Amino acid sequence: MTLFTLNFGQECTSDSPWTYECRNEVCFKIDASTSKNEQMQLSTCKLTCGPHAALFPKPSVETILSKSTLPFLPSMMKNPSLSCTQKPCDIASLNWYVANAFNILRKDMEDVYQKLKKPDGEMRCQSSALGRRISTNLIIASDDTTLTLETDESYRLNVSTDSHADIEVQITAKTFFGARHAFETLSQLTEYDEINNSMQVLTSALILDKPAYPYRGVLLDTSRNYFSIESIIRLVNALSYTKMNTLHWHITDTHSFPIQIKSVPNMQKYGAYSHKKVYTHKDVRTIVEHGKLRGVRILAEFDQPAHCGEGWQWGPKTGLGDLAVCVNKQPWQKYCVEPPCGQLNPANQNIYPVLNKIYTEYFKLFNPDVFHAGGDEVHLGCWNTTEEIRVYVQKTYGDLSEKSFMKLWKDFLDKSSAEIVKANNNKDLPLIVWTSMMTSQKYLTDYLDKDKHIIQLWTTSKSEDMANVVRKGFRTIFSTYDTLYLDCGYGNWLTEGNNWCAPYKDWKLLYDNSPRQFLNKNFNITIDDKVKKSILGQEAAMWSEQVDDQAGDSKIWPRAAALGERLWTDPDHNWEQASTRMIHHRERMVDRGIPADALQPLWCDQNEKNCYYDPSINGHYADFSSRR
Amino acid sequence: MTLFTLNFGQECTSDSPWTYECRNEVCFKIDASTSKNEQMQLSTCKLTCGPHAALFPKPSVETILSKSTLPFLPSMMKNPSLSCTQKPCDIASLNWYVANAFNILRKDMEDVYQKLKKPDGEMRCQSSALGRRISTNLIIASDDTTLTLETDESYRLNVSTDSHADIEVQITAKTFFGARHAFETLSQLTEYDEINNSMQVLTSALILDKPAYPYRGVLLDTSRNYFSIESIIRLVNALSYTKMNTLHWHITDTHSFPIQIKSVPNMQKYGAYSHKKVYTHKDVRTIVEHGKLRGVRILAEFDQPAHCGEGWQWGPKTGLGDLAVCVNKQPWQKYCVEPPCGQLNPANQNIYPVLNKIYTEYFKLFNPDVFHAGGDEVHLGCWNTTEEIRVYVQKTYGDLSEKSFMKLWKDFLDKSSAEIVKANNNKDLPLIVWTSMMTSQKYLTDYLDKDKHIIQLWTTSKSEDMANVVRKGFRTIFSTYDTLYLDCGYGNWLTEGNNWCAPYKDWKLLYDNSPRQFLNKNFNITIDDKVKKSILGQEAAMWSEQVDDQAGDSKIWPRAAALGERLWTDPDHNWEQASTRMIHHRERMVDRGIPADALQPLWCDQNEKNCYYDPSINGHYADFSSRR
């Protein structure tokens, strides 16, 4: 240990008076002058301490990690060699994905290194890193590079050190997506080390791993507020760091229509917040392609028939009314759940050719394996106060009862679904719909088909309607608002007090949110293989009434990563066992350029297991008056 | 209006189908094809609509604004000419500040212009802006450039257009600080205009303005988590945009000691999170100097005798114990209010020479008009469980009663205060201390002196202790945690649930938080001139257990700006009348590079007065079940 000076002659040591020692899976900070061991940095300790060290999410099958590290430089990593076991195999295409994903891996490591490394004068400390070679060999079974709900994302990762102290990485996976997850895991077996002024990697590791759920997502709403392309790319990157595989893109809503529809230019002209706040086809392709290399499906939602307003104000107007009705109709409380109101007009058949054009461009851009058709918060009162629609419903269904308006809605669902299939070259595909009146026990099985519709549940985690959807055998994605809505707990944007789904959902709530557990516990549903298979996964939702790209990253991360481990590993334990790795994962995200929020003082990261609350101790915490 | 195409031949018009019209002080969005008027952009409408247009905070004395604008380019603004009425006047020194502050003003405008302007191909639309000259004349009474609690920050700003359609700006102020506020106001009389592809400024304006309170602050805690220099500079900038004048820098705490003390290098060596997370003297000077040009006092706090831990672990150890005791003592709940524990040891007289060195460097760096001496959350139980201190207290005060430990604390206060005065070249200056046991009714007047101590109140706004401090004639700064703590409402960082001061404090709560009002209403205190004068102002607090520079900006802004208007204008009305300007002020902050959080959908900015909640309307908002 040297004194705190920055001169070029100093030894290759840390400036810190502290060292770390791993005892009982905890990194202890101690005064280096009192230790007999060589000085160890926190990052090195974290890399070698505990059965899962710095891995997040925790691998689900098997993890064997060495306790020693070797220094290396990311730039010294050789391009990978690939073989494919499927015969025949389009290895050129597969290799394109693998090579690009590997470049991304190398760049993630290089970014961390560039951010943390010491100035040039201390480069000589890297001598032991400079000669180290890392070679990577992959065996991938299939050349299929389409991500679906059936894709096998498992992988086997083996790291070993040869007699020349070079590193060999062996990856086996069924698909490209499994191999990409192995890359992510490999990156988490490395850390920057200040003493060598280089990255370091574990000398050996064996990891067998696969996800518990096939759908692991985050929703981003770009209609209430706009998010830049750069911020969406960052979101894709961050998802991949936790092996999450879906960015559910809630592109449009009543507030704005920010996507280019080349065949209906009026949508963006009337609907975008400004001509700069539009996702062009080129932008979308950039995001979709980047997503694939990161193992992330870009799942586009076209929300309908409610949540349509801005963008729909142009003709062709007919005797049957506008394309969308109730658009910014006031007082809004009578016609929708938040301003501005707006719903498509199913009495005006001109909406279907427009929808077909939108769907057709969506399918070309996103090439989806499932399509999100929205369907939430249909307000029958909006339709029932629109004269043209009342006339149509009276004429078509005989009266103006709830049942007749539900028939109108079903008619819209059938016709719009037919246009979706048309846009998909007449091939069926699963449709995701939000929970709504239609998914309530009263209507569910008469209106929706469990072989065709996937239900995204945004009820509370205690809702009978939710349990009914599971019991009726529908495939489900859970986004229960009392546990997974990231927009909750901020100020009410319409009046005083905090917003409708307050309080704030802390990362621990997301971590512990296991539908397998709460369905069994709260509703006595047996989680057999059939039910297990029907629960596709979960999704944390960043609705954007009160966020845009200025603060989106820090509201989503690291909270969504807690959900990520729940979905990948589905551990038997709760958040407490994940806490140390979670805090460290947040630091890693920041080092990689994601402005994730801080969960604790950095002191807690540097003094593991010292930040806790023990209710059995008679103390002052949470006793506000004593904080004086 | 042209179609949505980006070709170089297009006319100098907007691509938008919408235009705005100001009716009854509200900017209405209407279809441009249905309007007889020339197309108007939202920014132009906001600049000319309503008695206070886009100004935030609202001027407090008089505001007369024209309804017409002229295009200009920031780069065409001439350097200001200055005269000084005081005789003699050090005009060279004064001019240095004025010229630099003017450059900052010009750069703020230029940054907005560069961010929003269209590409080079459309420069020809600027012809009418290119020739426009803006000249600025200032008359400042005094050459004093020290910001104190007595500084006159008032100003008079007059904007007029001469016969050549050039703009003349006339600023009169008592001090540089008033003139700087005038610059800020001037910048808020300008907006980018897409049609001319240039900035535009009001053709005439007359504003008389002065603050309601002399102390208008935000606290930043850099001990629990570190904030980069860049993020602190951004905070200073953002404060100045709302004419707030104090950055209360809570530099150190038990968690880390991130500032360089050249004469006691062990403080940072043992106390900083890393050698990169240290504020050097050079860094501090950069911040302090930038603060002055922005009209912002950098008020350093040295929190003591509690809140001392990391950094104090080195000798000289004596028979009287360590310099700081209970440092990370566990279980922490017995010795402090949050981990890690730590308090200075008043039984060890070696602490005073160390404190003197710290104070001396603080005074050199910050040149303070008031000094913040901390003093919160002293935990008598920590001292009372430290053997060396028990021996000392027993010997010195005769027993181990609360009273004796209070005497120990008083002894520390007296001795440390004497060292502070010594460090200030033996000149007295006011000391700010936090509310604590010492400021409770039981001890206040026996222990503290109203002519010497300013009390920063962090009780709730309903606390009897708070009212007592005011009644006893102390000068006060309000930071009531139930209304002004910006860290509240996130997850509990020690266990499940949300944090101790949850829920989240929305901007409306900060806006409406008027001590003059609640002291009168809740405690029947007459707000006469004496009481008025004793209330120096308020401060929003960004404690950093759960935030660092990744999300600090968006947690502070725009919420603290709401407090800014309360403190500058102290309007008779509540948040509702400020809402439109507040939302627009947030957009302005973002355009100037402050990642402030979004308060509403951008739709609400573009459709003024359409986002509201009327409880008298029988609707669905806040009826969660209906959101299905």
Interface residues (C-beta under 8 A of the other chain):
Chain A: L3 F4 D15 S16 P17 D31 R224 N225 Y226 H255 S256 P265 Q268 K269 Y270 Y273 S274 H275 E310 Q313 N328 Q330 P331 W332 Q333 K334 C336 V337 E338 P339 P340 D376 E377 H379 T435 S436 M437 T439 S440 T459 D465 G489 Y490 G491 N492 W493 L494 T495 E496 G497 N498 W500 C501 A502 P503 Y504 D506 W507 K508 L509 S544 E545 Q546 V547 D548 Q550 A551 D553 S554 W575 V590 P595 A596 D597 A598 L599 Q600 P601 L602 W603 C604 Q606 N607 N610 C611 Y612 Y613 D614 P615 I617 N618 G619 H620 Y621 A622 F624 S626 R627 R628
Chain B: L3 F4 D15 S16 P17 D31 R224 N225 Y226 H255 S256 P265 Q268 K269 Y270 Y273 S274 H275 E310 Q313 N328 Q330 P331 W332 Q333 K334 C336 V337 E338 P339 P340 D376 E377 H379 T435 S436 M437 T439 S440 T459 D465 G489 Y490 G491 N492 W493 L494 T495 E496 G497 N498 W500 C501 A502 P503 Y504 D506 W507 K508 L509 S544 E545 Q546 V547 D548 Q550 A551 D553 S554 W575 V590 P595 A596 D597 A598 L599 Q600 P601 L602 W603 C604 Q606 N607 N610 C611 Y612 Y613 D614 P615 I617 N618 G619 H620 Y621 A622 F624 S626 R627 R628
